[in-house]
């Protein structure tokens, strides 16, 4: 039997991550040594998704793969600095691949390759080059259970927070929304089904409206409003 390649899985906690990881574990080409995620040092939660560190740890424990959190803070450690440190850490363990759950955003994939390839890390995208319809159907067939915890406010209103991703959800989506939320329309928290061995119990404590700023291709900063669930372990 061929020796498996050592890899780190870049974990968001949402449906595409869970689906991509399920696929990777089924195919056995890679030995996944860690689930890597970035968290905000101040909030101790992941960015955008706002998943608390404890729930990320519970996901990792249920999957059976250690969580490796890259802690970021404003004015101190940037995303690129944090990731470079993580890469150096894992290269010492023989890691040669970083796995992501992207679907079709070419600029995102190119960015990852541009940053990681020169450091000796190959980018792997298990869901790449499928349509959103194909991925959504794969997700429904996977048995993974996931709920919406963030929506882009001008795309989906707060009533979508807490909705289960299923065929009923599909029928409720406006026509201009990508089925998988690949353009950032919504984000999710996965809590049951493979690759999890046990269910992660959580609750939505409240829903907040928040604003994030992003640097777009022109270099300008652009603000987006989101409905964001505050989720807590049960």
ROVEX-594517 format. One record per atom (N, C-alpha, C): residue in three letters; z, x, y. Coordinates in steps of 0.05 Angstrom, whole numbers, plus 5000, padded with zeros to 4 digits. Last residue first. Layout:
ALAZXY/...
END
This chain:
UNK548045225473/UNK549845015465/UNK551745125443/UNK545845615530/UNK546445585501/UNK548345355496/UNK541845315582/UNK544345445573/UNK544545415542/UNK537045335635/UNK537745285607/UNK540145445598/UNK534545045688/UNK536845225682/UNK537745155654/UNK527645005699/UNK529944905685/UNK532145125684/UNK523844955757/UNK524945145737/UNK527545025725/UNK518044855790/UNK520344715779/UNK521344885756/UNK515645295841/UNK515945225813/UNK518245035809/UNK510845535889/UNK513245375882/UNK513245295853/UNK508546165910/UNK508145925893/UNK510845795888/UNK505446585958/UNK507746445948/UNK507046205932/UNK502447225960/UNK502046935960/UNK504546805947/UNK500547805994/UNK502647665980/UNK502247365982/UNK494448195985/UNK496148006000/UNK498347895982/UNK491148465953/UNK493448615963/UNK495348435979/UNK487248205928/UNK486548305955/UNK488848475966/UNK489648005882/UNK487748225880/UNK487148355907/UNK496647875902/UNK494047805890/UNK492148035893/UNK503247895887/UNK501148045901/UNK498547985887/UNK507547335895/UNK505947505878/UNK503947655895/UNK513847015900/UNK511647145914/UNK510247335895/UNK516646385884/UNK516146665877/UNK513746765893/UNK521645895891/UNK519146015902/UNK518946305894/UNK524145305858/UNK524345585867/UNK521645675876/UNK528144765844/UNK525544845855/UNK525845115867/UNK531544645781/UNK531444755808/UNK528644785818/UNK535244235740/UNK532544325747/UNK532544405776/UNK540544365692/UNK539444235716/UNK536644355721/UNK541244465637/UNK543544395654/UNK542644255680/UNK538644345577/UNK537744385605/UNK539944275623/UNK541044715520/UNK540844475536/UNK539844545564/UNK540144945452/UNK540444985481/UNK540244715495/UNK540145275390/UNK541045035405/UNK541345105434/UNK535445515349/UNK536945595373/UNK537645345389/UNK535445505278/UNK534845375303/UNK536545485326/UNK533546085239/UNK535445875246/UNK534745755273/UNK529146395237/UNK530446335211/UNK532546105215/UNK522846365270/UNK525746345270/UNK526846275243/UNK517246375276/UNK518546595261/UNK521546585260/UNK518045745244/UNK517446035242/UNK516446135269/UNK522945325279/UNK520445375264/UNK519945675261/UNK525445365348/UNK525645295319/UNK522845325306/UNK524645485402/UNK527345475392/UNK527645425362/UNK521645725461/UNK521345665433/UNK524045685419/UNK520145505524/UNK522245635509/UNK521945535480/UNK514745605573/UNK516245465552/UNK518445645540/UNK510945425632/UNK512145625614/UNK514145485595/UNK504845245666/UNK507445185655/UNK508345415636/UNK500745495694/UNK501445225701/UNK504145135689/UNK498545995685/UNK501245985697/UNK502145705703/UNK493945975657/UNK493746045685/UNK496446025700/UNK495445785608/UNK494846065610/UNK494446155639/UNK497145295587/UNK498445395611/UNK497845685617/UNK494245105546/UNK496345295539/UNK497845395563/UNK490544775572/UNK492244665552/UNK494644845545/UNK490144805642/UNK489544935617/UNK491544845596/UNK488644235680/UNK490744415671/UNK489844535644/UNK485443825697/UNK484844085708/UNK486944295700/UNK487143345673/UNK484743475663/UNK484343755673/UNK494243305658/UNK491943265676/UNK489543435667/UNK497143125595/UNK496343335614/UNK494043245633/UNK498342775556/UNK499442715582/UNK498542915604/UNK496242945509/UNK495042705520/UNK496042645548/UNK499743375499/UNK496943425503/UNK495643185518/UNK504443095487/UNK504243255511/UNK501343305519/UNK502942885438/UNK503542705460/UNK503342845487/UNK502643345406/UNK500143195413/UNK500542995435/UNK507243805439/UNK506143665416/UNK503643505424/UNK512444085466/UNK509644145464/UNK508644025437/UNK517043665499/UNK516343805475/UNK513343855475/UNK519643715565/UNK517743595547/UNK517143775523/UNK522643985602/UNK524043885579/UNK522243745559/UNK518743795657/UNK520843975647/UNK522343835624/UNK515543405675/UNK514543545652/UNK516743735640/UNK517643215721/UNK517943045698/UNK517043185672/UNK516243545763/UNK518743605749/UNK519143435724/UNK508943615756/UNK511443545770/UNK513843585752/UNK504144125759/UNK505543935741/UNK508243875754/UNK501944365805/UNK500244305782/UNK501544085764/UNK505544505843/UNK503144365853/UNK501244295830/UNK509444775812/UNK510044515824/UNK507544365834/UNK508845005749/UNK507945065776/UNK507844795790/UNK514744945709/UNK512044855716/UNK511444955744/UNK518945115654/UNK517945175681/UNK515245055685/UNK519944935604/UNK522344995620/UNK521545065649/UNK517944545549/UNK517244655575/UNK519744695591/UNK519644755481/UNK519844565504/UNK519044705530/UNK517744795413/UNK517844915439/UNK518044695460/UNK517344995346/UNK518244795365/UNK518844915392/UNK512145125299/UNK514045235320/UNK514745005339/UNK508244955265/UNK510944855261/UNK513044955281/UNK502845085268/UNK504745295261/UNK507545195254/UNK499644675287/UNK499744715258/UNK501944915249/UNK500244745341/UNK501144495329/UNK501444525299/UNK497845255346/UNK500645225352/UNK501744965339/UNK492545135334/UNK494045325317/UNK497045295321/UNK491544805378/UNK491444695351/UNK492944875331/UNK491845195418/UNK493644955419/UNK493844835391/UNK487745535404/UNK490445635404/UNK492445405403/UNK483345195411/UNK483845315385/UNK486745405383/UNK483845085466/UNK483844865447/UNK484544965419/UNK483045585489/UNK485745455491/UNK486045225471/UNK479345995443/UNK479545805465/UNK482345695466/UNK480446695430/UNK480246425421/UNK480346235445/UNK481247205450/UNK478447115445/UNK478246845431/UNK487647375421/UNK485447415440/UNK482747295430/UNK492247365394/UNK491047105400/UNK488447125416/UNK493847895387/UNK493147735364/UNK491847475369/UNK492648465417/UNK492648185426/UNK491847995403/UNK495149095431/UNK494348915410/UNK494648625420/UNK493949735458/UNK494649455463/UNK493549275441/UNK496850365443/UNK494650175440/UNK495549895444/UNK499250905479/UNK499950655466/UNK497550475466/UNK498751365509/UNK498551385480/UNK499351135465/UNK498451305562/UNK501051395552/UNK501151405521/UNK493451095572/UNK493951385579/UNK496551495569/UNK494550555553/UNK492850745538/UNK493251035545/UNK497650285592/UNK498850375567/UNK497150585552/UNK494650155638/UNK497350275641/UNK498350405615/UNK489949945618/UNK489850155638/UNK492450305641/UNK491849535585/UNK490449775573/UNK490350005593/UNK493949185624/UNK495649305603/UNK494349555591/UNK489249075654/UNK491549205667/UNK493349335646/UNK486248815616/UNK485249065627/UNK487549225640/UNK489348345609/UNK488848535586/UNK488048805596/UNK488748125660/UNK491448195650/UNK491148395627/UNK483348045664/UNK484548225683/UNK487348315673/UNK482447665624/UNK481347925621/UNK482648125640/UNK485847205593/UNK485747315620/UNK484947605619/UNK486446955543/UNK483747015553/UNK483547135581/UNK491747055518/UNK489546905505/UNK486746985517/UNK497447465500/UNK495447365519/UNK493147225504/UNK501947685475/UNK501047415468/UNK499047295487/UNK501948365451/UNK502348165472/UNK501147895462/UNK504648985428/UNK503348735422/UNK504048525443/UNK503349665427/UNK504849455441/UNK503249195437/UNK503650225382/UNK502349975391/UNK504349795406/UNK506550645363/UNK503850705373/UNK502450465385/UNK512850935353/UNK511350695360/UNK508650775372/UNK516351345340/UNK513751335326/UNK512151085332/UNK520651405371/UNK521051265345/UNK518451235329/UNK518651595417/UNK520351775401/UNK520951665374/UNK516351145437/UNK514551355426/UNK516151555409/UNK520650875458/UNK519550785433/UNK517650985420/UNK521751165506/UNK523851115486/UNK522651045459/UNK516851125532/UNK517851385524/UNK519951365502/UNK516950565541/UNK514850685525/UNK515750965514/UNK521250515576/UNK521350385550/UNK519250515531/UNK519350795621/UNK521750885607/UNK521850775578/UNK515050455634/UNK514550735626/UNK516950855611/UNK517749985647/UNK516049995623/UNK515450275614/UNK520450145694/UNK521950045671/UNK520350065645/UNK516050265726/UNK517950475720/UNK519550395695/UNK513549755729/UNK512149985718/UNK514050215710/UNK517549445754/UNK516549375728/UNK515249615714/UNK522349885787/UNK520049705787/UNK519349645758/UNK528949935807/UNK527049995785/UNK524849795784/UNK530149795867/UNK531050015850/UNK528850075829/UNK528349365895/UNK528949605910/UNK529849835893/UNK531048915849/UNK529548945873/UNK530349205887/UNK531049105780/UNK532449015804/UNK530849085828/UNK530949015708/UNK529649075734/UNK531248965757/UNK531849225643/UNK533149105666/UNK531849195692/UNK529049075585/UNK528549255607/UNK529649115632/UNK531848985522/UNK531548875548/UNK531149095569/UNK530148875459/UNK530349105477/UNK529749005505/UNK532748575401/UNK531848535428/UNK532248795444/UNK530848665332/UNK532548725355/UNK531248675382/UNK529348125290/UNK528248365303/UNK529948425328/UNK530547625270/UNK531347855254/UNK530148115264/UNK530247125293/UNK527747245282/UNK528447475263/UNK535547065309/UNK534346875290/UNK531846975277/UNK535947495345/UNK537647485321/UNK536547295300/UNK532147325384/UNK531747575369/UNK533347575343/UNK534746855402/UNK532046845391/UNK531547085373/UNK539447075422/UNK539546895399/UNK536846855386/UNK537347375464/UNK538647515442/UNK538847335417/UNK535646965497/UNK533647155487/UNK534847305462/UNK540646735508/UNK538746585492/UNK536446765481/UNK542947155538/UNK544147075513/UNK542246915495/UNK539547195583/UNK539647415563/UNK540847325536/UNK536246585599/UNK538546755599/UNK538446965577/UNK529846525625/UNK531346495601/UNK533746685601/UNK526046485667/UNK528946455673/UNK530546395648/UNK520646525671/UNK521646345651/UNK524646285656/UNK521046895719/UNK519346655717/UNK520546455697/UNK524547395681/UNK523247305705/UNK521447065699/UNK530647265644/UNK527847355646/UNK526547245671/UNK537147425670/UNK535247235657/UNK532447355661/UNK541047645702/UNK541147685673/UNK539547485658/UNK540747645757/UNK541147385744/UNK541647415714/UNK540348195769/UNK542148025784/UNK542847765769/UNK536348415736/UNK539048515734/UNK541148335748/UNK531948035700/UNK532848095727/UNK535848175725/UNK528548325644/UNK530448135655/UNK531248225683/UNK523248355597/UNK524348455623/UNK526248235633/UNK523148525527/UNK522948335549/UNK524148455574/UNK521048665462/UNK521548775489/UNK521248545510/UNK523448705400/UNK522348505418/UNK523048595446/UNK521949225353/UNK523549105374/UNK521948895388/UNK518649375311/UNK521349495312/UNK523149375334/UNK514349135266/UNK515349075293/UNK518249165295/UNK509449425233/UNK512449405231/UNK513449375259/UNK503249105220/UNK505049245237/UNK507949215229/UNK500648815182/UNK499449065190/UNK501349245206/UNK502548305165/UNK503848555155/UNK502448815162/UNK501247775175/UNK499147955167/UNK500148235158/UNK505947525191/UNK504547425167/UNK502547635156/UNK507147785238/UNK508947815215/UNK507647725189/UNK502947615270/UNK503247895265/UNK505047935240/UNK503847055273/UNK501347155262/UNK501647455254/UNK508747045299/UNK508546925272/UNK506047035258/UNK507247265348/UNK509047415330/UNK508947305302/UNK503946865368/UNK502847125363/UNK504647285344/UNK507746445372/UNK505446415355/UNK504246685348/UNK511546655408/UNK512346585381/UNK510046555362/UNK508246735453/UNK509646965441/UNK510346895412/UNK506846215463/UNK504746405456/UNK505946655443/UNK511945965475/UNK510345885452/UNK508146085444/UNK516946455497/UNK515446205497/UNK513546175474/UNK519246945501/UNK520946725492/UNK519546465490/UNK516347395510/UNK516947225534/UNK518947005527/UNK515948045486/UNK516947775481/UNK517647625507/UNK511948485458/UNK512748405485/UNK513348115485/UNK513648875403/UNK512548615411/UNK513748535438/UNK511749505382/UNK513649355398/UNK512249095406/UNK510349815319/UNK509549675343/UNK512049555356/UNK507650255271/UNK509950165286/UNK509150045312/UNK503650055216/UNK503750185242/UNK506150075257/UNK505150145147/UNK504849975170/UNK505150135196/UNK501350475098/UNK503650485115/UNK503150315140/UNK498250115045/UNK498050275069/UNK500650255086/UNK500050174976/UNK500050005000/UNK500050185025/
END
